[in-house]
Amino acid sequence: MTTLDTPDTPFAVVDADRLDRNIARLRDHLDQLGVPLRLHVKTSKSVEVAERVQAGGPITVSTLAEAEHFADAGYRDILYAVGIDPHKLPRVAALLHRGVTLTVLLDSLTQAESLVSFAHNENLRVPALIEVDCDGHRGGIAPTDPALVEIGRALGDCLAGVLTHAGESYFAYTPDALRKSASNERDIAVAAADSLHSAGLPCPIVSVGSTPTAHAATDLTGVTEARAGNYVFFDLVMAGIGVCTTDDLALSVAVTVIGHRPDKNWILTDGGWMATSRDRGTQVQAVDQGYGLVANLDGTLIPHLIMTGASQEHGVLSTRDSEPVPDLPIGTRLRILPNHACATAAQHDRYHVVSGTKLDVDETWTRHRGW
Amino acid sequence: MTTLDTPDTPFAVVDADRLDRNIARLRDHLDQLGVPLRLHVKTSKSVEVAERVQAGGPITVSTLAEAEHFADAGYRDILYAVGIDPHKLPRVAALLHRGVTLTVLLDSLTQAESLVSFAHNENLRVPALIEVDCDGHRGGIAPTDPALVEIGRALGDCLAGVLTHAGESYFAYTPDALRKSASNERDIAVAAADSLHSAGLPCPIVSVGSTPTAHAATDLTGVTEARAGNYVFFDLVMAGIGVCTTDDLALSVAVTVIGHRPDKNWILTDGGWMATSRDRGTQVQAVDQGYGLVANLDGTLIPHLIMTGASQEHGVLSTRDSEPVPDLPIGTRLRILPNHACATAAQHDRYHVVSGTKLDVDETWTRHRGW
């Protein structure tokens, strides 16, 4: 039996108990709101994780490589939620020809015209959502922008609906701010759908979502699907805005103590930024968690200790206060709970899956990568 | 012929002209100092890059996976420059049994005793360097610390020498500070060797290095090898401390314009932090370069434009001043020059190799990954 003591460190660990609890929590919440989930697989990039949510269910992807990987695994309803680069349309067409409903995203007339021209030449319907901006976070157009209807008309029968993403909800630090972000996300999406309907255009899909807003939403009337991905693992950024607690964090990185600097109150490990990523999302939060909290190998948090520094293959552990670091000899294995699960998971090609505090590795799940 | 217009973005690009120039520059400098280079392959993790430096020459690695990969490619003199975790010794032994001189690093009696015990049981000599601290950056012990001789004695015939790394040279912002960092690195390494010699112990290897100090050193008397890795590509952090200019940056990431936000003076691309990494090393420098400078697809820099924001698969380009962003239509391909070549390269599995401003992709080099 492989245990967390077996493989050489660093490696990624997933606690399946926490994973399943996180999955059940959002499922229950969205069931109450009567809105189906469209899992975003960009966080785990793992078929095994998606299967625990809903085998073969609707998914969101961040790259066409993900779409192709999940199509190979039998997924047939895939939304590619990054504005479409016309150069990528041949790969979109290849997926459509395989029987996958691959829906793309766009927010300009240029993209719509490229898509329609391509679809016409290929004699293919390429379903597209129009990206709507709800909080100035990234792309998208306002629901009242005349361009919305113009793009909708240009899309013709490729028009599949609208999508918005409350990216600023990652910076909503109170339950009230989170609820407002969620209701605003819903309101903007529904307003965009209304704009299309008022112009006599169809809008079958009204897609919203982010991990914070999916959990904070109390009313999703008019919305046809909610997207979330990070929540399967959660992370310190999500704990920092109160969407979860540190007890919910399902992803961590196993590392080994390789040195000590008592003069600096440091413990050195073999887990640097290559293993955790450079993501320091909590740096802008009320509590800066460094590169991550530190747990024993069984996942129980070690008080005071955080990962304060990182070279490529070295981690520095120290204490937030002036507490001396605990006595952790060379060879001691620990787990680092990361700032940002999406970024940390991306540094690894597989997950070692455990249940709760047990060290047995029940399964190894592979992770997809690339574009 | 594949050109930079062919593959779907994002992807990593290496300018072989700049790469060769960077390689020649350090070779000439170290030749003048009479010290051989031990290339650190952690930046490129590419056999093709190492071949351009010295096919089959001595190398430094940051993981045993790198050591195994380069051993497969015929490299026989490999230094694993991260403090050894005793759990990893079986993989070290496997490399030694293959005829690779795999030298490990340590800075504690515990590690030395584990290593000697392992070597004894395996009837194998495991060569080890003692890590010496020259600037408080990471691990290592002071050259005057009695532990140095104690560890040296414990190592017995496994003792191969000393190693130091001026990690703080990355924060040396003037030519004078860089020279001082380099001379200090040399002085500390030689002092450590002297301590061992004074105790009657051998110290055949005196290893120093970092990209900044390898270039700034003017005298390496007593040193037997210099290590550097980042310099093959260089990056904005290195340009920020004056070790190179932005014209020397050999690594970039090709991205495509996928949207515009004129209200925010933003251009959106399909290259987010998954393509550039989250590394923001220039954040602490005099000039914060955001996530990177922006060039046309032929590598010529676009004035004013920088990558100011990143989601997983979205990049935000804007201007440092109040200049309006240039008119770059949907589908325009650009190149991002990154903060930290080691971190950005790690996000990719291959390099598309071009020469200077030509768009032709002459070769594709694979990159190794994992632990």
Interface residues (C-beta under 8 A of the other chain):
Chain A: D8 T9 P10 F11 K42 S62 T63 L64 V82 G83 I84 D85 P86 H87 K88 R91 D107 S108 T110 Q111 S114 G136 R138 G139 G167 T256 I258 G259 H260 R261 K264 L268 D270 W273 M274 A275 S277 R278 D279 R280 S311 Q312 E313 H314 V316 P329 I330 G331 H340 C342 A343 A346 Q347 D349 R369 G370 W371
Chain B: D8 T9 P10 F11 K42 S62 T63 L64 V82 G83 I84 D85 P86 H87 K88 R91 D107 S108 T110 Q111 S114 G136 R138 G139 G167 T256 I258 G259 H260 R261 K264 L268 D270 W273 M274 A275 S277 R278 D279 R280 S311 Q312 E313 H314 V316 P329 I330 G331 H340 C342 A343 A346 Q347 D349 R369 G370 W371
